[in-house]
Amino acid sequence: MMGLSSCSTPPVPPLETPIPKPPPPRPEPPRFRPTPAPATPESLTGLSRDEARALLGRPASETARAMGTVWRYRRGDCALSLVFYPEVETNVERVLSYEFEGREEAGACFRRLRDAGGRNGK
């Protein structure tokens, strides 16, 4: 008599399901780094409207010109005009030129306006 052991089939190993690899970590978004406050009036050139507003606050007046915009700041007898024109590649308006008026030296006037943070007037 033959044993039943010769008729049995070997056990089938369980199907191996591949374990999916975790997705690569997402790169962290760049952190906003505020632009440091310009230390001199000359560093006003090239600022965007947002950067100028962050530095000096809201202008006392804003005048639209043919291609650009003029912002005017005033504190006492110190006044500053910023002339914005759009960049050709990006169309972002940036300070192309500036002009200080008043009896104060430009650096002192700039510091006064910067420290006032948009509080125009006396």
C-alpha positions in Angstrom: 0.0 0.0 0.0 1.2 3.3 -0.9 1.3 6.0 1.5 -0.6 9.2 0.9 2.5 11.2 1.5 3.8 10.6 -2.0 0.6 12.2 -3.5 0.7 15.3 -1.5 2.0 18.5 -3.1 4.6 20.6 -1.4 3.2 23.7 0.4 3.0 26.8 -1.8 4.9 29.7 -0.3 2.7 32.7 0.2 2.9 35.3 -2.5 5.2 38.1 -1.6 3.7 41.4 -2.1 6.4 44.0 -2.6 6.3 46.7 0.0 6.0 50.1 -1.7 8.8 52.5 -1.0 7.8 55.6 0.8 7.8 58.7 -1.4 10.9 60.9 -1.2 10.6 63.7 1.4 9.2 66.9 0.0 11.6 69.7 -0.2 10.9 72.4 2.3 9.4 75.6 0.7 11.8 78.5 0.7 11.4 80.5 3.8 10.6 84.2 3.4 13.6 86.2 4.3 12.7 89.9 4.7 15.0 92.2 2.8 17.2 94.0 5.3 16.4 97.7 5.6 18.6 99.7 3.3 21.2 101.6 5.2 21.7 104.4 2.7 19.4 106.4 0.4 21.3 105.0 -2.6 20.0 101.5 -1.8 16.5 102.7 -2.5 17.2 102.2 -6.2 15.8 98.8 -7.4 13.3 98.3 -4.6 9.9 96.9 -5.6 6.7 98.6 -4.5 6.2 96.0 -1.8 9.8 96.4 -0.5 9.4 100.2 -0.5 6.1 100.0 1.4 7.7 97.6 3.9 10.6 100.0 4.5 8.8 103.4 4.5 5.1 102.6 5.0 2.3 104.1 2.9 3.2 107.1 0.9 1.5 110.5 1.5 0.6 110.6 -2.2 0.8 108.5 -5.3 0.7 109.9 -8.8 0.4 107.8 -11.9 2.6 108.9 -14.8 2.6 107.7 -18.5 4.7 104.6 -17.7 5.4 104.7 -14.0 4.3 105.9 -10.6 5.6 108.5 -8.2 5.3 108.0 -4.4 5.8 111.0 -2.2 6.7 110.8 1.5 6.9 113.8 3.8 7.9 114.3 7.4 8.4 117.9 8.6 10.5 119.7 6.1 11.9 116.4 4.8 10.3 115.0 1.6 11.2 112.1 -0.7 9.9 111.2 -4.1 10.3 107.6 -5.4 9.9 107.1 -9.1 8.8 103.6 -10.1 9.0 102.1 -13.6 8.2 98.6 -14.7 11.0 96.1 -15.5 10.9 95.0 -19.1 11.2 91.2 -18.3 8.9 91.0 -15.3 6.7 94.1 -15.5 7.4 94.5 -11.7 7.6 98.2 -10.9 10.9 99.1 -9.2 12.5 102.4 -8.0 14.4 103.8 -10.9 15.2 107.1 -9.2 14.5 109.1 -6.0 14.8 112.7 -4.9 15.0 114.3 -1.5 13.9 117.8 -0.8 14.3 119.9 2.3 17.0 121.4 4.5 18.2 118.1 5.9 21.0 116.0 4.5 19.6 113.1 2.4 20.8 110.4 4.9 19.2 112.1 7.8 15.9 112.7 5.9 15.9 109.0 4.8 16.4 107.8 8.4 13.6 110.1 9.6 11.2 108.8 6.9 12.2 105.2 7.5 11.7 105.5 11.3 8.4 107.2 10.8 7.1 104.1 8.9 4.6 105.9 6.8 3.4 108.3 9.4 3.6 111.3 7.1 3.2 114.8 8.3 5.0 116.7 11.1 
